Amino acid sequence: MDVVGVIVKQPFEQLDASIDFVNLVKAGETISLTGGGVTAKDLATQQDSTSVVIASIPAPTVVGTKVCFRVQNGTNGARHRVTVRVVASGGERYEADADLSVVEL
């Protein structure tokens, strides 16, 4: 799947974000997090940045067809690729990405 969204935040901010799988999941199916759930990668270094920019409290959760998570911290000018992986109750697996830009305004 292509990048489905862009999140822009300042380094101090902690913001709630979500990715909705409504257009992929079949009617009546549920989804759950899989494969690390919500992860992040620094686009400049290609290093894992999950512990830096994805909050563990509150933990990422599934609400209907949406995966909700909180973004935090980050260095001014940094860009991260946030990846969300889910499995549907019918067995299909989906992955969606969003770009996170940290910008001090």
N, C-alpha and C positions, 0 to 999 in steps of 0.2 A: 504494500500500500504506500502511496505517496505521503509526503508531509501534509498533515491535515490542519495544522494551525501554527500560530506564532504567539509566543508569550513574551511580553516585554516587562521588565521589572528593574527597579533600582536595587543596588547591593543590600541596603538595609531591609527592604520589604520582604514580607512573607505573604504570598498570595495563594488563594485556593484556585485550582485549575481542574479541568476535566476533559476527557476525550470520550465522545459518544460513539458507540458501535451500532446504533439503531438501524442504520442502512445495511448492515451486514448480517445481523443476527435474525434468524427466522422467528416468525411470530410464535409465541409461547415458550421459546427457549430462554434460558438464563445463561449468564456468563460468570466466570470466576477468573481471578488473576492466576497466571502461570508463568513459568520461565523467568523468574525474578520479578514479575509484576511490573513495576515502574522503575526504569533505570535511566541513567543519563551518561552522556559521553561528551567531553570537552572537544569541540570541533577543531581547535587549533593543535592540540597535543594527541588527540585520539585516545586519551586516557579516560578510564571510568571516573565519573564525577558524581555518581549517585549520592554518596554520603555528604557531598558539599551542597548540592542544589535541590535534593528531594528530601523533604522532612520525614522523619520516622514517627514523629508525634505531631499531629495525628497520622496514623498509618494510612497508606492508600486503601481505598475501599471501593466496592462496587455498589452502585445505586441504580437498579434497573439495568439499563444498557450502557450506563456511563461509568467510567472509572474516574474517581475523584482523588486528587492528591494535592499536596501543598509544595510550592517551590519556595526556596529560601536562599539567602546568602549570595555568593558569587562575586566575582571581581569585575569592576567596571571594564567594559569592552569585550568581555568573554561571551562566547556563544556555545550553547550546549544543544545536543540532540536528545530529547526525551523520548523514550520508547516505552510503549505500553503493550503488554502481551496478555491475551485472554484466551480461554477455551470455552466454547459454548457447550451447553448440556447435550447437544446432538453430536459432539465430538470434533466439530470444526475448530481450528485455531486461527486467531486473527492477531495482527500486529499493526499498530499505528504509531506514527512519529509526529512530534511537534518540535519546533525550534524555540529555544529559550535564549533571549538576548538580555544581558545585564548591562544597563546603561544608566550612568549617573547623570541626571538632568540638571 
